[in-house]
């Protein structure tokens, strides 16, 4: 038979043991409830929109400026190459490779901006659907999966055994990058 596990909570004068299974159930129930609460959904949607309002407009403009400069250099080198025919052509090839790399960066930035714009336009209803799906998936987690999920979602939790309260502090990380949203719009991702 397995012994009951406890969490130790420090008090101003000593400490107190709390049954781990009771605390765990309370935390999981609170997280599931919070994920679908109107206030949590509104805050998550607002944070998502704020995080993805930034675009790569300045990067793209700068890249276009570099491309124009490279094209000017290529044109001058081609004029020189008509007379020299050797080292200038190698320099043209190098500049064309650089221009191609910059153009690929522009394409990647535009794709990232498209995904960011989709997330910037996310509605509370879409976030509510995603959070509900996440809360439903939580019910299927085993203990190890639940620990991993809570560790990635909670920044900390403050337990007050004197007043029998628990305060959860959330940490929500939204990774920026390509392929953040599907072409059809906002769809919830499976948790890690």
Buried (B, 14 or more C-beta within 10 A) or exposed (E): EEEEEBBEBEEEEEEEEBEEEEBBEBBBEBBBEBBBEEEBBEBBBEEBBEBBEEBBEEBBEEBEEBBEEBEEBBEEBEEBBEEEEEEBBEBBEBBEEBBEEBEEBBEBBEBBBBBBEBBBBBEBEBBBBBBBBBBEBBEEBEEEBBEEBBEEBBEEBEBEBEEEEBEBEBEEEEEEEEEBBEEEEBEBEEBE
